[in-house]
Amino acid sequence: MDGVRLTELVEAAGCAAKLAPGSLSKVLGDLPRVADERLLVGFDASDDACVYDLGDGRGLVETCDFFPPMVDDPYLFGRVAAANALSDVWAMGGAPTLALNLLCFPNCLGIEVAGQILAGGAERCREAGCVVAGGHSINDHEPKYGLAVTGFVPLARMLANAGAREGDALVLTKALGTGILTTAHKAGLLDEAGLKVATDSMVTLNKAAAEALADLDAHAATDVTGFSLMGHSCEMAEASGVTLEVRAADVPVMARAREMARLGLIPAGAYRNRDFFGPRVGLSNALPLDLTDVLFDPQTSGGLLVALPEADAGRLVARLRDGGQPAALVGRAIPRGPQSVVVS
């Protein structure tokens, strides 16, 4: 169908299309647990991927991630979705090796659009050093795309939500604001230049951030996606038995994200995040609403949140900034208190 915008076909975009965290938590809580001593990381601590012990000092890392488009360009959508899925493996300390395409596609679009989406995903996988070996497609009234990704991690270097230690510094490797900016663009209130700030970040692989950690003593990591910085910080804090203290002024924010937030261009996922995680987050009364909206904004293909010793945190930030990424030291882990995250 000529002239159809991909974003016109979807109700929610990118990682903002995730199930509400409260609903998902209830569903997962009712699932039976299957004991297997070689399953080192499952879904209990809301990690980014599962890790299975291969018995030779390596872990097999498995993840799956797909979503509806947040941009209208099919090739760009494929690049963003692939970068987002690959990120889960890097967040576990591993390297993505093999991927399978997951494509839901409506009959109202020409099949060449599907080819462009897959080509965009293939380009990001090539850049990541990951082989696309096939996949699966179905008809659907909404387009959706992503990957099932397999990787490997030396178990001595495996990262998870549960490793943060008291005194660790927190580094965020990308700026926040993708959900707000893509919502504003869909509403026609943000121009292409404003959107490009978000898309440039979303197609950036977390490969460089993961490689920059190789000789550092990282204790925990997660990628910041649909549950927002606050949500993923809660998950890390609770899994680790600490409280994370975040300095809002130090959190990198994309240009115009706060401006769009002040106009009320907030994705529905941000409200769901605030409803579910908000009671576990202590927000300073001095923080403006537009900034806290950014902190709860669902991110698509966001950066890594890493807990590591302060000296190593400084090295990580310096390396990534030298490479052009807006990494920042945004807080620290402190003894467990009544709230999972405190924001000043």
C-alpha positions in Angstrom: 0.0 0.0 0.0 1.7 3.2 -1.2 2.1 6.0 1.3 1.4 4.0 4.4 3.6 5.0 7.4 4.7 2.0 9.5 3.9 3.9 12.7 0.3 4.4 11.5 -0.3 0.7 11.7 0.6 0.2 15.3 -0.9 1.1 18.7 2.4 1.2 20.6 5.9 1.6 19.3 9.2 -0.1 20.1 9.9 -1.3 23.7 6.9 0.8 24.8 4.7 -2.0 23.4 5.8 -4.3 26.2 3.2 -5.8 28.5 2.7 -3.7 31.6 5.4 -4.7 34.2 2.8 -5.4 36.8 0.9 -7.8 34.6 4.0 -9.5 33.4 5.3 -9.9 37.0 2.0 -11.7 38.0 2.2 -14.0 35.0 5.8 -14.9 35.6 5.2 -15.4 39.3 2.6 -18.1 38.5 4.8 -20.1 36.2 6.4 -23.3 37.6 10.1 -23.3 38.1 12.1 -26.1 36.6 15.3 -27.0 38.5 18.4 -27.4 36.5 21.8 -26.8 38.1 23.3 -25.8 34.7 20.8 -23.0 34.3 22.8 -20.2 35.8 20.4 -17.3 34.9 16.7 -17.6 34.3 13.8 -15.2 34.6 13.8 -15.0 38.4 15.8 -11.7 38.6 14.4 -10.2 35.4 17.7 -10.5 33.6 18.2 -9.6 30.0 18.9 -13.2 28.8 19.2 -16.7 30.2 22.6 -18.3 30.6 23.2 -22.1 30.5 26.5 -23.7 31.7 28.1 -25.6 28.8 30.5 -27.3 31.2 33.7 -26.0 29.6 34.0 -22.7 31.3 31.5 -21.0 28.9 27.9 -20.1 29.2 25.3 -20.3 26.4 23.4 -17.0 26.3 19.9 -17.0 24.8 17.5 -14.1 24.3 14.5 -13.1 22.1 13.3 -9.6 21.5 10.9 -8.0 18.9 8.4 -5.1 18.7 6.4 -2.9 16.5 8.0 0.0 14.6 8.8 3.4 16.1 10.0 4.8 12.8 8.5 4.8 9.3 11.6 3.8 7.3 11.6 0.0 7.1 15.4 -0.3 6.8 15.9 1.9 9.8 13.3 0.0 11.8 15.2 -3.3 11.0 18.5 -1.7 12.2 16.9 -0.5 15.5 15.1 -3.8 16.3 18.3 -5.8 15.6 20.5 -3.5 17.7 18.0 -3.8 20.6 17.9 -7.6 20.5 21.6 -8.0 20.2 22.1 -5.8 23.2 20.7 -8.4 25.6 23.7 -10.7 25.0 26.2 -7.9 25.6 24.4 -7.0 28.8 25.3 -10.5 30.1 28.9 -10.0 29.3 28.8 -12.2 26.2 29.1 -11.8 22.5 26.2 -12.5 20.1 27.1 -15.3 17.6 23.9 -16.6 15.9 20.5 -15.0 15.2 17.1 -15.9 13.8 14.7 -13.3 12.3 11.3 -12.9 13.9 8.9 -11.1 11.5 5.2 -10.3 11.8 4.0 -8.7 8.6 0.6 -7.3 7.4 -0.8 -8.0 3.9 -1.4 -4.3 3.3 2.3 -3.6 2.8 4.3 -4.7 -0.2 6.6 -7.6 0.3 9.5 -5.3 -0.6 9.0 -3.6 2.7 9.6 -6.9 4.5 12.8 -7.2 2.6 14.0 -3.8 3.7 13.2 -4.5 7.3 15.2 -7.8 7.1 18.1 -6.0 5.3 18.3 -3.5 8.1 18.5 -6.2 10.7 21.1 -8.1 8.7 23.3 -4.9 8.5 23.4 -4.5 12.3 24.1 -8.2 12.8 27.0 -8.1 10.4 28.4 -5.1 12.3 28.0 -7.1 15.5 29.8 -10.1 14.1 26.7 -12.2 14.4 25.4 -14.6 11.7 21.7 -14.5 10.7 20.9 -18.2 10.0 17.2 -18.0 9.2 14.0 -17.2 11.1 10.2 -17.3 11.1 7.5 -15.0 9.6 3.7 -14.8 10.1 0.9 -12.6 8.8 -0.2 -10.0 11.4 -2.3 -6.8 11.3 0.7 -5.0 12.8 4.3 -5.2 11.6 6.7 -6.4 14.2 10.4 -7.4 13.9 13.2 -8.6 16.1 15.6 -11.5 16.7 16.2 -14.6 18.7 19.9 -14.4 19.5 22.4 -16.9 20.8 25.8 -15.9 22.2 28.5 -17.2 24.5 30.2 -15.8 27.6 33.2 -16.9 29.6 31.6 -17.7 32.9 34.3 -15.8 34.8 33.1 -12.7 32.9 29.4 -13.3 33.1 27.3 -10.3 34.2 23.8 -10.3 35.6 21.4 -8.1 37.6 22.4 -9.6 40.9 26.1 -8.6 41.2 26.0 -5.0 42.2 27.9 -4.3 45.5 27.8 -1.6 48.1 30.1 1.2 47.0 29.9 0.4 43.3 29.6 3.4 40.9 26.8 3.3 38.3 27.6 4.1 34.6 24.9 4.7 32.0 26.3 4.4 28.5 23.5 6.1 26.4 21.3 9.1 26.9 17.6 8.7 27.7 14.6 9.9 25.8 13.8 7.6 22.9 10.2 6.9 23.9 9.3 10.5 24.3 11.0 11.7 21.1 9.4 8.9 19.0 6.0 9.7 20.5 6.5 13.4 19.7 7.4 12.6 16.1 4.5 10.3 15.6 2.2 13.1 16.9 3.8 15.5 14.3 5.3 17.8 16.9 9.0 16.8 16.4 10.9 17.3 13.1 13.2 14.8 11.5 16.3 16.5 13.0 14.8 16.0 16.4 14.0 12.4 15.8 17.5 11.7 14.4 18.9 12.3 17.9 16.9 9.2 19.0 17.4 7.0 15.9 21.2 7.6 15.9 21.3 6.4 19.5 19.0 3.4 18.8 21.0 2.0 16.0 24.2 2.3 18.0 25.3 -1.1 19.1 26.3 -1.7 22.7 29.2 -3.7 21.4 31.7 -0.9 22.1 30.4 -0.5 25.6 30.7 -4.3 26.2 34.2 -4.4 24.8 35.3 -1.4 26.9 34.4 -3.5 30.0 36.7 -6.4 29.0 39.6 -5.5 31.3 37.5 -3.8 34.0 36.0 -5.3 37.2 32.3 -5.0 36.3 30.0 -6.6 38.9 26.5 -6.2 37.3 24.9 -4.9 34.1 21.6 -4.6 32.4 20.4 -2.8 29.3 17.9 0.0 29.8 14.9 -0.7 27.6 11.1 -0.8 28.0 10.9 -0.7 31.8 12.9 2.6 31.9 16.0 3.6 33.8 14.0 3.5 37.0 12.5 0.1 36.3 15.7 -1.6 35.4 17.5 0.0 38.3 14.9 -1.4 40.6 15.5 -4.9 39.2 19.2 -4.6 39.7 18.9 -3.2 43.2 16.5 -5.9 44.3 18.4 -8.7 42.8 21.6 -7.5 44.4 20.3 -6.6 47.8 21.3 -3.0 47.6 19.7 0.4 47.0 20.8 2.4 43.9 21.3 6.1 44.5 20.8 8.0 41.2 21.8 11.7 40.7 19.2 13.0 38.2 21.3 15.9 37.1 24.1 13.6 35.9 21.8 11.4 33.8 22.4 12.1 30.1 19.1 13.2 28.4 18.6 13.5 24.6 18.1 17.0 23.2 14.4 18.1 23.3 13.3 15.1 25.3 12.4 17.3 28.4 10.8 19.9 26.1 8.5 17.2 24.6 7.8 15.8 28.0 6.6 19.3 29.2 4.2 19.2 26.2 2.7 16.0 27.6 4.1 13.8 24.8 4.6 10.8 27.1 4.3 7.2 25.9 1.7 5.1 27.7 4.5 2.7 28.8 6.0 5.5 30.9 2.8 5.7 33.0 2.8 2.0 33.4 6.4 2.1 34.5 5.6 4.8 37.0 2.6 2.9 38.4 4.5 -0.3 38.9 8.0 0.9 39.9 7.2 4.3 41.4 6.3 3.0 44.9 9.8 1.4 45.0 11.5 4.7 43.9 12.2 7.6 46.2 12.1 10.8 44.1 13.3 14.1 45.5 10.5 16.6 45.7 12.8 19.1 44.1 12.9 17.2 40.8 10.8 18.7 38.0 8.1 16.5 36.5 9.5 16.6 33.0 12.8 15.1 34.3 11.1 12.3 36.2 9.0 11.6 33.1 12.3 10.9 31.3 13.5 8.7 34.1 10.4 6.5 33.6 10.5 6.7 29.8 10.5 3.3 28.1 13.7 3.1 26.1 14.2 1.3 22.8 17.7 0.0 22.2 19.0 1.9 25.2 22.4 1.8 26.8 23.9 -0.4 29.4 23.7 0.4 33.1 26.8 -1.0 34.7 27.8 -1.4 38.4 31.6 -1.4 39.0 34.3 0.1 41.2 34.5 3.9 41.0 38.0 3.9 39.4 36.9 1.5 36.7 33.8 3.5 36.2 35.9 6.6 35.4 37.9 4.5 32.9 34.7 3.2 31.2 33.2 6.7 30.9 36.4 8.1 29.4 36.7 5.3 26.9 33.2 5.7 25.7 33.2 9.4 25.5 36.4 9.2 23.5 34.4 7.1 21.1 31.6 9.6 20.9 29.1 8.1 23.3 27.5 10.2 26.0 28.3 7.8 28.8 28.1 9.2 32.4 28.6 8.2 36.0 25.0 8.6 37.3 25.1 7.2 40.8 26.2 4.5 43.2 25.1 1.4 45.1 24.5 2.0 48.8 23.3 -0.3 51.7 19.8 -1.6 51.2 17.2 0.8 52.5 13.4 0.9 52.4 13.3 1.8 48.7 15.1 0.1 45.8 16.2 3.4 44.1 16.5 6.9 45.5 16.9 9.8 43.1 18.2 13.2 44.2 
